[in-house]
Amino acid sequence: MFDWLIVGAGFAGSVLAERLATQLKQTVLIIDRRPHIGGNAYDCYDAAGVLMHRYGPHIFHTNSSEIFQYLSNFTEWRSYEHRVRASVKGQQLPIPINRTTLNRLYGLQLSTEEEAEAFYESRRESIDTIRTSEDVVVDRVGRELYELFFRGYTRKQWGLDPSQLDKSVTARVPTRANTDDRYFGDSHQFMPKDGYTRMFERMLDNPRISIMLQTDFNMIKKLVPYRNLIFTGAVDEYFDRCYGALPYRSLRFEHVTLPKEWHQDVAVVNYPGDEPFTRVSEYKHLTGQVHPFTTITYEHPTDIGDPYYPIPCDSNRALYRKYQALAASQSDVHFVGRLATYQYYNMDQVVGQALATFRRIRDAEQRVAPDVTDRSFASA
């Protein structure tokens, strides 16, 4: 009899397994359909010996010192500030759009933030109520920059026009008047020194935690005895899609190893044009690995395959609310993570959600049994 069955060995499931085992001294069985832990953040050495990310680049960044310090228990860090370029009109230009982007694209010599803001103001189309991803960009920088940098990329990524997507999609990408070409502005920007997989291995290295891979929840839920359940998979799948399938966007990854040291100047280059892929990633920029070969990944968005991204629009949110009501009625199940709560979370946000869920579990158990943290492994 396990105290907990956790479905999914990504960030949400692994953080909760670690907290339950180390803080409440409870037994955990964590399962995953895939043959590895780490979820989408899984990294590994390919046939050439290059450390790469199986499911596309994962860059850790957060403004939360609590989350950063928690993960620091399981890894040392490598300082890394992420930079992205967009392939536009034969140039690779900084994205998010900044003053350098404007100067290089238009042959300008804007030298101050005030001049850049005046340029944006001259191009923007004022929109009274910002509702969609198109509204966000057009209201800030105008239609031409929207068409060049955002519309094509977004349509490929989501399979929908930005005018059909919630404003949150493009609002994640700022527009700058300075020359800061970092993709993120968070106070903590690092990569796990030994990789994500090694971090997860340390997180789950506890005798109270058992791991079963290549294991489907539906195959074992009636075979393995457990007291409580944490589910981090797709919430509609848990309820047998009784209201219909929630739409998710997937990705097909084309990994290529090249017999040269470098392929591109930055880790990620976006392709908002007619190319069949959205971006090309080169992992040695992220990892700092020294190697004579390099591995890159072309990302091809698709509706077929593992669910990666909940698609944020009004109709999908309305459907999710039906599943959310069902989830709320399950007193003995906790739904945590991007897929289980149908939210487009960053990695740090998933960690934060998992830590908050653990605190609620701990507080509830302490109200029932104040000495719960003293429970021995033998008695669990």
ABEGO torsion letter per residue (X at the ends): XBABBBBEABAAAAAAAAAAAAAAGBBBBBBBABABBGEAABBBBBAAGBBBBAAEBBBBBBABAAAAAAAAAABBBBBBBBBBBBBBGGBBBBOBBBAAAAAAAAGBABABAAAAAAAAAAABBBBABBABAAAAAAAAAEAAAAAAAAAAAAAAAAGBBAAABBAAAAAABBBBABABABABABABBBBBAAEAAAAAAAAABBAABBBBBGBBAAAAAAABBBABBBBABBAAAAAGGAAEBBBBBBBBBBBBBBBBABABABABBBBABABABABBBBAAAAAGBBBABBBBBBBBBBABEBBABBBBBAAAAAAAAAAAAAAAABAABBBBEAAAAGBBBBAAAAAAAAAAAAAAAAAAAAAABAAAAABBAAAX
